[in-house]
């Protein structure tokens, strides 16, 4: 069996998770990890070559799919369009409001270079996106609701860490239980962003940093916190490590509606995750398999979870899928 050769760009929580996930798939192998840090200082969880990101072009022809594990705030918008010019890519860009412009830039670069760029892959966007599409198409008359948490958002935590004066941070997304119950009760409420979730931030500030400015910048951050009731707690580094070192998450996609004659229906898809990055990385690896297969079939350009048929994700052959899963 010819294995799909992967590269990992960035070696934080998500990058480590990708290496773990790839090790569980017999048709995958990780060729190298690429980092902006000193490669000699990067300790991998499994033995693998670590190289500087500046050397990535030297691996053309040696890697089938690059999995990009940077943050959505600043890393991926630059890295994706640059790296897709050399390799097929998969990323987990999750700034929902900027997905259209991100897609257009990635699509242009991928088509120009003759590669595939699979973007916004994970559980939301990703699996939850598929649930919203399937649910909405199956139940025309109704409303779709997405609730996240309670859990740590990697993208939002990363965005806080980019604020000047912040040393480390964790951000919890918390669903408003009363709103969730109204949906499950079939009320079909119209809910604002603020009515569905709250956000709670635990921040370790650098010594001497302006705490009022940091809190203000967090609460006013567009696409992340401005539309939510947000609470900011300043804590010590020791307290962060003691009480907030885990990265759990999860959530729900629900669609509530009726048939033409008034039958009531409720559709629900939920996830409960001990580790947000380790689960996201498993989804990225599955879509890397799909990208390798679709590239061999001639597909080019940017794609999302909507563009990839489910059969390309599984290690099972198409025949086995029909026999075992259909």
URHUHU-V483645 format. One record per residue. RES is the residue in one small letter. SS is DSSP state (helix for helix, strand for strand, loop for the rest). OMEGA is omega in degrees with one decimal (NA if undefined). Layout:
# URHUHU-V483645
res=RES ss=SS omega=OMEGA
res=RES ss=SS omega=OMEGA
This chain:
# URHUHU-V483645
res=x ss=loop omega=177.4
res=x ss=loop omega=-175.7
res=x ss=loop omega=174.2
res=x ss=strand omega=-175.0
res=x ss=strand omega=-176.4
res=x ss=strand omega=166.6
res=x ss=strand omega=179.4
res=x ss=strand omega=179.2
res=x ss=strand omega=-175.8
res=x ss=loop omega=-175.6
res=x ss=loop omega=169.6
res=x ss=loop omega=-178.7
res=x ss=helix omega=-177.4
res=x ss=helix omega=178.9
res=x ss=helix omega=176.8
res=x ss=helix omega=178.5
res=x ss=helix omega=178.1
res=x ss=helix omega=179.1
res=x ss=helix omega=175.3
res=x ss=helix omega=-176.7
res=x ss=helix omega=179.8
res=x ss=helix omega=-178.8
res=x ss=helix omega=178.7
res=x ss=loop omega=-176.3
res=x ss=loop omega=-174.5
res=x ss=loop omega=-178.7
res=x ss=loop omega=-178.0
res=x ss=strand omega=167.8
res=x ss=strand omega=177.5
res=x ss=strand omega=-178.7
res=x ss=strand omega=-176.3
res=x ss=strand omega=172.4
res=x ss=strand omega=-179.6
res=x ss=strand omega=-172.0
res=x ss=strand omega=172.6
res=x ss=loop omega=178.4
res=x ss=loop omega=173.4
res=x ss=loop omega=-176.9
res=x ss=helix omega=-178.5
res=x ss=helix omega=-177.8
res=x ss=helix omega=-179.0
res=x ss=loop omega=-179.7
res=x ss=loop omega=-177.0
res=x ss=loop omega=-177.3
res=x ss=loop omega=173.3
res=x ss=loop omega=-177.0
res=x ss=loop omega=179.6
res=x ss=loop omega=178.5
res=x ss=strand omega=175.7
res=x ss=strand omega=-177.8
res=x ss=strand omega=177.4
res=x ss=strand omega=-177.8
res=x ss=helix omega=177.9
res=x ss=helix omega=-178.3
res=x ss=helix omega=-171.5
res=x ss=helix omega=-176.7
res=x ss=helix omega=-179.0
res=x ss=helix omega=-175.8
res=x ss=helix omega=175.6
res=x ss=loop omega=-178.3
res=x ss=loop omega=-179.9
res=x ss=loop omega=-175.9
res=x ss=loop omega=-179.4
res=x ss=loop omega=-177.4
res=x ss=strand omega=172.5
res=x ss=strand omega=175.1
res=x ss=strand omega=-174.4
res=x ss=strand omega=-171.5
res=x ss=loop omega=177.1
res=x ss=loop omega=-179.8
res=x ss=loop omega=-177.2
res=x ss=loop omega=-174.0
res=x ss=loop omega=-176.5
res=x ss=loop omega=-174.5
res=x ss=helix omega=-170.3
res=x ss=helix omega=179.3
res=x ss=helix omega=177.9
res=x ss=helix omega=-173.7
res=x ss=helix omega=-172.1
res=x ss=helix omega=-176.9
res=x ss=helix omega=177.9
res=x ss=helix omega=-174.0
res=x ss=helix omega=179.5
res=x ss=loop omega=175.0
res=x ss=loop omega=-178.3
res=x ss=loop omega=-173.1
res=x ss=loop omega=163.5
res=x ss=strand omega=-176.0
res=x ss=strand omega=168.8
res=x ss=strand omega=177.9
res=x ss=strand omega=-176.9
res=x ss=loop omega=179.2
res=x ss=loop omega=-171.7
res=x ss=loop omega=172.6
res=x ss=loop omega=-169.9
res=x ss=helix omega=-175.4
res=x ss=helix omega=-176.4
res=x ss=helix omega=-177.7
res=x ss=helix omega=-179.0
res=x ss=helix omega=-178.6
res=x ss=helix omega=177.0
res=x ss=helix omega=178.5
res=x ss=helix omega=-177.0
res=x ss=helix omega=-179.6
res=x ss=helix omega=-179.9
res=x ss=helix omega=-179.3
res=x ss=helix omega=179.7
res=x ss=helix omega=-178.8
res=x ss=helix omega=-178.6
res=x ss=helix omega=-179.6
res=x ss=helix omega=179.0
res=x ss=helix omega=-176.3
res=x ss=helix omega=-179.2
res=x ss=loop omega=179.3
res=x ss=loop omega=173.9
res=x ss=strand omega=172.5
res=x ss=strand omega=177.4
res=x ss=strand omega=-170.7
res=x ss=loop omega=178.3
res=x ss=loop omega=-179.4
res=x ss=loop omega=180.0
res=x ss=loop omega=177.2
res=x ss=strand omega=166.9
res=x ss=loop omega=0.7
res=x ss=loop omega=-178.9
res=x ss=strand omega=-177.5
res=x ss=helix omega=177.6
res=x ss=helix omega=177.7
res=x ss=helix omega=178.5
res=x ss=helix omega=178.4
res=x ss=helix omega=178.8
res=x ss=helix omega=-179.7
res=x ss=helix omega=-179.0
res=x ss=helix omega=-178.4
res=x ss=helix omega=-177.9
res=x ss=helix omega=179.0
res=x ss=helix omega=-177.0
res=x ss=helix omega=-177.9
res=x ss=loop omega=-172.1
res=x ss=loop omega=-178.2
res=x ss=loop omega=-179.7
res=x ss=strand omega=179.1
res=x ss=strand omega=177.8
res=x ss=strand omega=-178.7
res=x ss=strand omega=174.0
res=x ss=strand omega=175.4
res=x ss=strand omega=179.1
res=x ss=strand omega=171.2
res=x ss=loop omega=5.5
res=x ss=loop omega=179.0
res=x ss=strand omega=-179.7
res=x ss=strand omega=174.5
res=x ss=loop omega=179.8
res=x ss=helix omega=-177.4
res=x ss=helix omega=-179.5
res=x ss=helix omega=176.3
res=x ss=helix omega=178.0
res=x ss=helix omega=179.6
res=x ss=helix omega=177.4
res=x ss=helix omega=-179.1
res=x ss=helix omega=177.3
res=x ss=loop omega=178.8
res=x ss=loop omega=-179.4
res=x ss=loop omega=178.4
res=x ss=loop omega=179.0
res=x ss=strand omega=179.7
res=x ss=strand omega=178.8
res=x ss=strand omega=-177.9
res=x ss=strand omega=168.9
res=x ss=strand omega=179.0
res=x ss=strand omega=178.7
res=x ss=strand omega=171.2
res=x ss=strand omega=-173.0
res=x ss=strand omega=177.2
res=x ss=strand omega=174.9
res=x ss=loop omega=-171.8
res=x ss=helix omega=-179.2
res=x ss=helix omega=178.2
res=x ss=helix omega=178.6
res=x ss=helix omega=179.6
res=x ss=helix omega=177.9
res=x ss=helix omega=178.1
res=x ss=helix omega=-178.6
res=x ss=helix omega=178.2
res=x ss=loop omega=176.9
res=x ss=loop omega=-178.9
res=x ss=loop omega=-176.0
res=x ss=loop omega=-177.5
res=x ss=loop omega=170.7
res=x ss=loop omega=-172.8
res=x ss=loop omega=173.7
res=x ss=loop omega=176.0
res=x ss=helix omega=-177.0
res=x ss=helix omega=-178.6
res=x ss=helix omega=-175.6
res=x ss=helix omega=-174.2
res=x ss=strand omega=164.3
res=x ss=strand omega=178.5
res=x ss=strand omega=-178.7
res=x ss=strand omega=-173.1
res=x ss=strand omega=175.0
res=x ss=strand omega=-167.5
res=x ss=strand omega=170.0
res=x ss=strand omega=-178.0
res=x ss=strand omega=173.8
res=x ss=loop omega=-178.2
res=x ss=loop omega=178.3
res=x ss=loop omega=-178.5
res=x ss=loop omega=179.2
res=x ss=loop omega=-174.4
res=x ss=helix omega=179.9
res=x ss=helix omega=178.6
res=x ss=helix omega=179.9
res=x ss=helix omega=-179.7
res=x ss=helix omega=179.7
res=x ss=helix omega=-179.6
res=x ss=helix omega=178.2
res=x ss=helix omega=-174.8
res=x ss=helix omega=-178.1
res=x ss=loop omega=-175.2
res=x ss=loop omega=-179.9
res=x ss=loop omega=178.8
res=x ss=loop omega=-178.9
res=x ss=loop omega=-172.3
res=x ss=loop omega=-172.0
res=x ss=loop omega=-176.2
res=x ss=loop omega=-175.7
res=x ss=loop omega=166.5
res=x ss=strand omega=-171.9
res=x ss=strand omega=176.5
res=x ss=strand omega=-179.8
res=x ss=strand omega=176.3
res=x ss=strand omega=173.5
res=x ss=strand omega=-175.2
res=x ss=loop omega=179.0
res=x ss=loop omega=177.6
res=x ss=helix omega=179.1
res=x ss=helix omega=179.7
res=x ss=helix omega=178.2
res=x ss=helix omega=-179.0
res=x ss=helix omega=-177.7
res=x ss=helix omega=-170.6
res=x ss=helix omega=-173.2
res=x ss=loop omega=-177.8
res=x ss=loop omega=178.8
res=x ss=loop omega=-179.6
res=x ss=loop omega=178.2
res=x ss=loop omega=174.2
res=x ss=strand omega=-179.6
res=x ss=strand omega=179.1
res=x ss=strand omega=-173.1
res=x ss=strand omega=164.4
res=x ss=strand omega=-178.8
res=x ss=strand omega=168.5
res=x ss=strand omega=-178.8
res=x ss=strand omega=-178.9
res=x ss=strand omega=-175.6
res=x ss=strand omega=172.4
res=x ss=loop omega=-179.8
res=x ss=loop omega=-179.1
res=x ss=loop omega=171.8
res=x ss=loop omega=174.0
res=x ss=loop omega=-178.8
res=x ss=strand omega=-179.6
res=x ss=strand omega=172.5
res=x ss=strand omega=177.2
res=x ss=strand omega=-178.3
res=x ss=strand omega=173.7
res=x ss=strand omega=-176.1
res=x ss=strand omega=175.8
res=x ss=strand omega=172.4
res=x ss=strand omega=-167.4
res=x ss=strand omega=172.1
res=x ss=loop omega=-178.2
res=x ss=loop omega=177.0
res=x ss=helix omega=-176.7
res=x ss=helix omega=-178.8
res=x ss=helix omega=175.2
res=x ss=helix omega=178.1
res=x ss=helix omega=-179.8
res=x ss=helix omega=177.5
res=x ss=helix omega=177.0
res=x ss=helix omega=178.5
res=x ss=helix omega=-178.9
res=x ss=helix omega=178.0
res=x ss=helix omega=179.6
res=x ss=helix omega=173.0
res=x ss=helix omega=175.5
res=x ss=helix omega=179.9
res=x ss=helix omega=179.8
res=x ss=helix omega=179.1
res=x ss=helix omega=-179.8
res=x ss=helix omega=-178.0
res=x ss=helix omega=176.5
res=x ss=helix omega=178.3
res=x ss=helix omega=178.9
res=x ss=helix omega=174.9
res=x ss=loop omega=177.9
res=x ss=loop omega=177.2
res=x ss=loop omega=177.2
res=x ss=strand omega=178.2
res=x ss=strand omega=177.1
res=x ss=strand omega=173.3
res=x ss=loop omega=177.4
res=x ss=helix omega=179.3
res=x ss=helix omega=-172.8
res=x ss=helix omega=-172.3
res=x ss=loop omega=179.1
res=x ss=loop omega=-177.2
res=x ss=helix omega=-175.1
res=x ss=helix omega=-178.2
res=x ss=helix omega=-175.3
res=x ss=loop omega=-171.0
res=x ss=loop omega=173.0
res=x ss=loop omega=177.5
res=x ss=loop omega=173.8
res=x ss=loop omega=179.6
res=x ss=helix omega=177.8
res=x ss=helix omega=179.0
res=x ss=helix omega=178.4
res=x ss=helix omega=-179.7
res=x ss=helix omega=-177.3
res=x ss=helix omega=-171.1
res=x ss=helix omega=-169.5
res=x ss=loop omega=-173.6
res=x ss=loop omega=NA
